[in-house]
């Protein structure tokens, strides 16, 4: 042990006497270790850190119901009626709860703060076991929609002044008084990773606030996420077998609601809390991207280690005589290797400390730079034992890589020859050259891999950005319009606001055309509808769920989608008129090849009502950017279908940041109880849709 401390002191003094080499080695290693630490911190926040404030999270599971299709989004939400059946599986579950994320306004109704809300079943807190100051709501309060709420620790601090008498006080949510009956334990921010929940209330209570209501009797209202706690001794596998049986029983009892496009029963999937920390739909993108980025930063670390090892080998030429003397007076080659490994370890430890500081700093920057979203986002990028252990592993790995190369180089020389000066520089040079050549070769190979991968990603991103999407991306303004918290507009009121907003935009100088849609093109998780085609019998397993938008008059003209046949939607396509729809070319060619699609009819409610095709639009990539086949798409008149959301689209001569602000102000002046939640360009919307490729390209380029 004494010898080890001597080696540490000696190595530290030697490194301090060579500040140029030490700083170069430290910051080169810090780059590699820091990149890995930053990525691991992000992975830890998203995937590894268990939910805060929840005891025994390992016994929690998620239950997902498959959707109507068999080809996309197989893991979906459930209905309230389904939840009641899940809760009866007491042989595997000690409790089952459902919840749904929403947003409400808190505080002064004139200027409310938007906070995250989870509407939940009365079993929610008992299932999770979250400690509360006060109590959770009862089954009777949930049934009657009592004006009660449980708030988070952060809400208690920010909006209630952290007063000790918070329980029993009243807070304003969506402009209505709610009695606080409980404060959740510190660290608990809900059961949705990344979504900062500040309040919890029963479903019926939230409906009274004007938020989205659920139909507790319908099995078709699949909007609730299910979380359950396993019975003692039960496993995910036993729960899965029980849910398989239950799914078959539900299909037998309710064949219409529980069938899919193959006329088979839907399935239930049980995932552990750990496996379901990221929603399955997002996980399809997030997991491959995480693996790719991990491989990239690992290569970066190897390149940095090889770089510093090369410096240490070059530096070892001056240590050869010293090592020869040490060996000649009795030092073993193991002792020589230990001395050099200690020096490498000091460098690796210093670089790891710098890397950890960088990870904390970058985490704070990322938190500050997160875009302003309509929902509250919260991710904990803090350093915990997992990040420290991972960084320690990197330090050990770097020390081994750095120390072995110079140890081999310096210890191969014959001590007697070195001391007598008989070891020629050529011989020593050949030994060093061999190791340095290997390191340089490894650096070049890794750099080529990174470079080629970066070029492929940049090419892919460039192709995506420059590809013909079928609609105009330049000089299109997008303004997302939403009613103020607590105000639930009727379909007629929403239609009046949308028409008035487009009229004021049309009257604005330099605006060529304006309309609206329920969602912007390339929106994440675009809406789909089960569709019936008149006089068409689907084949077995044929997917009959298609994406759609609710749009205003002249929407296709506004975004530059060509009309191939028929007419565009107009203000005459409103409630009371014959239901209309426009389909894209792919839709028309699939279902009416060789026929005139105009006048054909489709239904989205099982044949109760039919919409008549009045136009055929050119194919456009409304759902995703890419080179794959374009899918069938439908455009329904918003004035006829009701309020599904309002995203204003304005085609402008020269769209600038100042013009966006002007358009926002003009719209808000026409609708006092509405607010523009976000304004952006169509170009930004396209860029956001390929964010994974952009992140990977940026990391590779750096």
C-alpha positions, 0 to 999 in steps of 0.5 A: 500500500505504501508503494502505491501511495509513493507511485501516486505522489511521484506521478502527480509531481511528474504530471505537474512538471509537464503542464502542457502534456497534462492539460492536453491529455486531460481535455482530450480525455474529458471530451470522450468521457464527457460525451459518454457521461452526458448521453448516459445522464439523458438515458438515466433520466428517460430510462433508468431512474425509477419514478420518484416518491413511489415505493416498490416500483418493481411491482408496478406494471402497465397494461396495454390494449391493442388498437383496431389495426394489426399493423401500427401502434399495437399498444394503445390505451383502454376504456373505463369499462375495460379498466373495471374488468381488469380490476377484477383480476385480483389473483394477479393484481392487488390494485388497478388504476387508470389516468389521463394527462391534461392541462389546466390553468391555475391561479388568476383566471385573467392570467392563469399558469398552465400546469399538468393535470392527471385525471385519475380513478379513485384507486390511483394513489392506493395503487401507487402507494405515494405518501400524502400529507392529507388524503386521497379522494374517496370512491364517493368523491370520484363518483359524484365529481366532488371539487377536490384535488391533490397537488404536487409538492412543487405546486404546494411550493410555487402556488401555495407558498409552502404553507403548512395549512395547505390541506383544506385551502382552496385553489383556482383551477380553470377559474373554479375553486377546488379544495386541496385534500392532499399534498403528494410527497416530494419528488413525485411528479406523476406516472408519466415520464417527462410530463410534470403533473402538478395536480390530480383529480377524479374524471368527473371533477375534471369534466366539470372544469371544462376539460375532456370528459370520458364516457365511462360506459363506452368500450370505444372510448380508449383514452386511458392509460392503465397501471397496476400493482402485482400481487405478492408472488405474481410476476409479469409472466403470470399477469400476461397469461391472466390478461390473455384469458381476459382478452379472449373473454372480453372479445367473446362478450363484446365482439364489436368493440374488441375485434380488429381488422382481422375480426379477431379479438384484440390483445392485452400486453403487460409490461413492467414499469421499467420496460414501459417508462417510455411509451411504446410508440416513442420507444420505437424511435427512441431505443434505436436512436439511443443505441446508435448514439451510444455506439457513436460516443463510445467510438469518440472515447476510443479515439480520445484514448488512442490519441492520448495513448499516442502522446504517452508513447511518444513521451515514453521515449524519455522514460526508457532509461529511467525504466531500465534503471528501475528494473536493474535495481530490482523493480519488476515489470509489474511494478513498472506497469503499475507506475504507468497505470497510476499516472494514467489513472490520475489523468482518467480521474481528472478527465472524469471529474471534468466530464461530470461537471460538463454533464451537469452543466449541459443538463442545465443548459438542455433544461433551459433550452427546451422549447416552450410547449403546450404541456409542462415538461420535466426531466431530471438530469441530476447526477446520481449513483448510476451516473457516478458508477458509469463515469467511474467505469469509463475512468477505469477503462480509460486508465487501462487503455492509456497505461498499457500502451506506454507500459509495454513500450517502456518495459520491453527494452533490455535494462543493461543495454539501455543503461550502457547506451547500447540500445539503438534509437532505431530499435527503440523507435521500431518498438514505439512505432509498432504500438503508435502505428496500431493506435493511429490505425485504430483512430483512423478506422474509427474516424472513418466509421464516424465520418461515413455514418455522419455523411450518410445521416447528413445525406438522409436529412438533406434528402428529407428536407429537400424532398417533394412533400406534395405541399408548400413549405416556404412562407407558410405560417402556423398558429395554434389557437386554443381557448382559455382555460376553463372555457369549453367552446361549442362547435358553433363558437369554434367555427365562428372563431376559426372563420373570423381568424381566417378572415382577418388573416386574409385581410392582412397585407402580404397574406395570400390565403388563409385557412385552418386544420385540426393539426399541422402536417407531419404532426406526431401521432396523427389521428386515424379513423376506421373507415368503411367504403360503400360497396367494398369488402375488405380482404382478411387482415386489410388495414382500414384505419386511415389518417385524416384532418379536419380542415377549413375552406380552401385548405388545400389551396392554402398549403399548395396541395393540387386538386386533381379532380372535383372541388375544394371544400367551401363554407357551404360544407357545414352542419346540415349539408350533405357530408363531404370528404376529399381523399388523396390519389392513393386512396382513390386508386386503391378503392376505385381503380378505373372508376370516377371517385367523385360521388363515391361514399365512405363511412367512419361510424360503421355505416350509420352516416356516409360522406360523399367524395367531392374531390381528389387531392394530389398525394402529399406526405401529411404524416411523415417525411420519407421515401416510402409509399404515401398512405391513403388520407382523408380531408373532412370539412371542419365546419361539418365535423365539429371542433377538433382543434384549430391550427391556422395556416397562412400563406405569406409573401415573405414570412419573417419573425416580425410577420409571425408576431403581427399575425399572432396579435391580429388573431388574438384581437379577434378572439378575446377568449382564445390565445395563440399557444404557439406560432412557427413556420411550416419549415420549422414543422418539417424540421421538427418532424425529422428531429431524431435524424437531426440529433444524430447528425449533429452528434456525429458532426461534432 
